[in-house]
Amino acid sequence: MCWSGRSMRCAAGLLHKLPVEVVFAYVAMSVVAIALYPFDKAAAERGRRRTPENTWHMVALLGG
């Protein structure tokens, strides 16, 4: 079990137990999420159509 004081060590230990594909998919979706934020912020500043809420939920659900 992981406790807050050991969370980084615990996360590192869990990464070794996951298939490479799962780790890659998680990292890829995190990159997608990070890449979407500036576009959404720019759209908001310009008064344009923003990224739909459902898109953000799907990205989060998929690991971003």
C-alpha positions as CSV (number, residue, x, y, z in Angstrom):
1,M,0.0,0.0,0.0
2,C,1.2,3.5,-0.8
3,W,1.1,6.3,1.7
4,S,1.6,10.0,1.0
5,G,5.1,10.1,2.5
6,R,6.3,7.4,0.1
7,S,4.2,8.2,-2.9
8,M,7.1,8.9,-5.3
9,R,8.9,5.7,-4.4
10,C,5.7,3.7,-4.6
11,A,4.8,5.2,-8.0
12,A,8.3,4.2,-9.3
13,G,7.8,0.7,-7.9
14,L,4.4,0.4,-9.6
15,L,5.8,1.6,-13.0
16,H,8.1,-1.5,-13.1
17,K,5.1,-3.8,-12.7
18,L,3.0,-2.2,-15.5
19,P,3.3,-3.2,-19.2
20,V,5.3,-0.8,-21.3
21,E,2.2,-0.1,-23.5
22,V,0.2,1.1,-20.5
23,V,3.0,3.5,-19.4
24,F,3.4,4.7,-22.9
25,A,-0.4,5.3,-23.3
26,Y,-0.5,7.2,-20.0
27,V,2.5,9.4,-21.0
28,A,1.0,10.0,-24.4
29,M,-2.4,11.1,-23.0
30,S,-0.6,13.4,-20.6
31,V,1.2,15.0,-23.5
32,V,-2.1,15.4,-25.3
33,A,-3.7,17.0,-22.3
34,I,-0.8,19.4,-21.8
35,A,-0.8,20.3,-25.6
36,L,-4.6,21.0,-25.5
37,Y,-4.4,23.6,-22.6
38,P,-2.7,26.4,-24.5
39,F,-5.1,26.1,-27.4
40,D,-8.1,26.2,-25.0
41,K,-6.6,29.2,-23.2
42,A,-5.9,31.1,-26.4
43,A,-9.5,30.4,-27.6
44,A,-10.8,31.8,-24.4
45,E,-8.7,34.9,-24.6
46,R,-9.9,35.5,-28.1
47,G,-13.5,34.8,-27.4
48,R,-13.5,31.8,-29.7
49,R,-15.1,28.4,-29.3
50,R,-13.3,26.5,-26.5
51,T,-12.5,22.8,-26.1
52,P,-15.8,21.1,-25.1
53,E,-16.1,19.8,-21.5
54,N,-16.7,16.3,-22.8
55,T,-13.3,16.3,-24.5
56,W,-11.5,17.3,-21.3
57,H,-13.4,14.5,-19.5
58,M,-12.4,11.9,-22.1
59,V,-8.7,13.0,-22.0
60,A,-8.8,12.7,-18.2
61,L,-10.5,9.3,-18.3
62,L,-7.9,8.1,-20.7
63,G,-5.1,9.1,-18.4
64,G,-4.3,12.7,-19.3
